Amino acid sequence: MNDRQRRPVYLIGMGGSAYALWYFYSVGATLAAAAFALLTVFCVVRLRKLSSDT
């Protein structure tokens, strides 16, 4: 998988995990929300790394 193919995957991952973060935080499941917050941060960092390499 090349860099052009990975970019949409990270964007979809960021969107999905940000939505899950909002959902779990709104229902009071803070442990699950924290896990999705870490996943969101991971996707953002990887996307920034990918964008800076090109």
URMOLIN-V591911 format. One record per residue. N is the residue number from 1. SS is DSSP state (~ for helix, > for strand, _ for the rest). PSI is psi in degrees with one decimal (NA if undefined). OMEGA is omega as a letter, one per 20 degrees, with the letter a starting at -180 (NA if undefined). Layout:
BEGIN
n	ss	psi	omega
N	SS	PSI	OMEGA
N	SS	PSI	OMEGA
END
This chain:
BEGIN
n	ss	psi	omega
1	_	124.6	a
2	_	179.9	a
3	~	-35.8	r
4	~	-31.0	r
5	~	-27.7	a
6	~	-30.6	a
7	~	-49.9	r
8	~	-31.7	r
9	~	-44.1	r
10	~	-37.0	r
11	~	-43.2	r
12	~	-39.6	r
13	~	-41.4	r
14	~	-45.1	a
15	~	-45.8	a
16	~	-43.0	a
17	~	-30.9	r
18	~	-39.8	r
19	~	-45.5	r
20	~	-38.2	r
21	~	-49.9	r
22	~	-45.3	a
23	~	-52.0	a
24	~	-33.5	r
25	~	-37.1	a
26	~	-27.7	r
27	_	-1.1	r
28	_	9.9	r
29	_	80.9	a
30	~	-30.5	r
31	~	-44.1	r
32	~	-38.2	r
33	~	-39.1	r
34	~	-38.1	r
35	~	-42.1	r
36	~	-27.2	r
37	~	-42.3	r
38	~	-39.9	r
39	~	-39.5	r
40	~	-45.7	r
41	~	-41.9	r
42	~	-45.4	a
43	~	-39.6	r
44	~	-45.3	a
45	~	-44.6	r
46	~	-38.7	r
47	~	-40.4	r
48	~	-40.2	r
49	~	-43.1	r
50	~	-41.4	a
51	~	-32.9	a
52	~	-23.0	r
53	~	-21.4	a
54	_	NA	NA
END
